[in-house]
Every structure is written in structure tokens, then in C-alpha cells.
Amino acid sequence: MADSVDLTTARESMRAAWEQLEQIDGYTYPVRMPGKSRAAELANIAKNLLYLGHLLRRAETAVLDEYYVSKGFEVPQDDAERRSG
């Protein structure tokens, strides 16, 4: 068991998510744009929303890792260990 709770990764992820939220929030979807420009803008919005979801999941994972450590479980330290089960 760790000596202290370490939520550095969670805090960094949440900080990045907050910045992403501020950039996206209130954005107006393009209505009157040429086809390719509109499609590119919509793709950019979708990419930013997906990235925001990624940041939030990363923060959630970091918090849950600390929870499991506090309960005495071993937590996988890298992605390969997580995927293997």
C-alpha cells in the first residue's frame, strides 16, 4: 500500500479536460459554410469531443486506481498489463 494518496494524474487530466471544456462550450455549429469546410469543422468538433471524453476517462481511471490501492489490490502500472486482464 502506498504511503499517501497520489492523484497527480487525475488532477492533470481534469485540468486538461477543463481547458478543453472551455474551448468547446458555447461553440456554434457551422450552418452556412461550403460543404468541405463545414465537414472539416464538424470533424474538428467531433475530434475535440472525443478527446474530452478520453481526458475524463483517464482521470476516472487514476482515481479508481488509487481507490483499489487503498483497498490493498495490485493495480496494473501500464496499458499492456491492463489489457491482459
C-alpha positions, 0 to 999 in steps of 0.5 A: 500500500502506498504511503499517501494518496497520489492523484497527480494524474487525475488532477492533470487530466481534469485540468486538461479536460477543463481547458478543453471544456472551455474551448468547446462550450458555447461553440456554434455549429457551422450552418452556412459554410461550403460543404468541405469546410463545414465537414472539416469543422464538424470533424474538428468538433467531433475530434475535440469531443472525443478527446474530452471524453478520453481526458475524463476517462483517464482521470476516472481511471487514476482515481479508481486506481488509487481507490483499489490501492487503498483497498490493498489490490495490485493495480496494473502500472501500464496499458499492456498489463491492463489489457491482459486482464 
